[in-house]
Structure formats: structure tokens, C-alpha cells
């Protein structure tokens, strides 16, 4: 997806630093999912929750836009990992 299309289909509410997502914020995905939590230099970084449109969610630590460290993935059917 090119950057122009991304700006039209995704939305961010929160803090910026040097024109990048930074600090606490919420990122809304075009598919209906969202991420609520901490950002660092434009990436998910720190504590946060990622919600998927099917009802699954991950609550935990992030580093450089990837799940890392402690966290739990909750599936719609009640299972968790």
C-alpha cells in the first residue's frame, strides 16, 4: 500500500514527536482493528493492546512494532496464549 492510500484508510489519535507517533496514542486500521498504547518513533513500543476485527486481542509488551516480552493473546473463543 502506498503512503497516500495509507493516510486515507488508517487513522491515528495521540501524541507526536518530530512528526512521528510518540507516547500514548490510538491507531485505527482500515480493517476495523486498532492499537491502543505506547509508541516510540512511529512504532508500537511499550505497553499496548491490539484489537482485531474478529474479536481477538493481544495485551502486552511491544518493541519496534512487534510483540515482545510479556503479553497474552486472547482468542474470540475464550482461549488464550
N, C-alpha and C positions, 0 to 999 in steps of 0.2 A: 504494500500500500504506500503510495507516495505521500509526502508530508502534507500537501494541500488537502488531500482527501482525509487524512487522519484528523486534521484540525476540525473538519466538518462533522465527523462521526463520533469523536471522543470529546469528553469534557473534563476539566479539572477545576476544582474549587479549593483554594488554600493559599499557602504562603509560597512566595517566590524569592529566590536569591540569584542574582546575576542571570536573570531571565530563565531560570530553571526551577522546577518543582523542588521545594526545600522546606523542611519542617513538617508540620501537621497538614494533611490535606485529604481530599477525596477525589479519586479518578474514576470516571464513569466510562465504561466500554460500550462500543456500538452494539454489542450483542445483548446488552441489558445487565451485564455484570458490573461490579465495582470493587474498588480497593479503598479502604479507609485506614489511614495510618500515617506513618512517618516516611518522608522522602529525603534523599540526600543527593544533590547534584543531578536531579532529574530521574533518579531511580528509586524504586521501593527499597527502603533501607531502615532497619529498626523494627519496632513492633507494629504489626498491622493485620488487618483481616481482609481476605479476598473472597468475594461472593461471586458465584457463577449463576447464570440464569436458571439452571436446573435445580437450584436449591442447595447444592454443595457449598461448603465454605472451608477456608483454612484460616486458623487463628494462630499467629506465632511470629517468629523472627524472620526477617528478610535481610539479604545483603546483596547489593548490586543487582537488584531486580529479580533475585532468585530466592526461593525458600531455603533458609539455612538456620541451623541451630534448633532450639526447642520450638515445637509447634504441633498442632493437631489438625488433621483434615477430617471434617465431618461430612459424611455422605447423606443424601436425602433419605435413604432407607434406615438411617439411625446408626449405621456402622461408623467407626472412626479408626484412624490410624495415627 
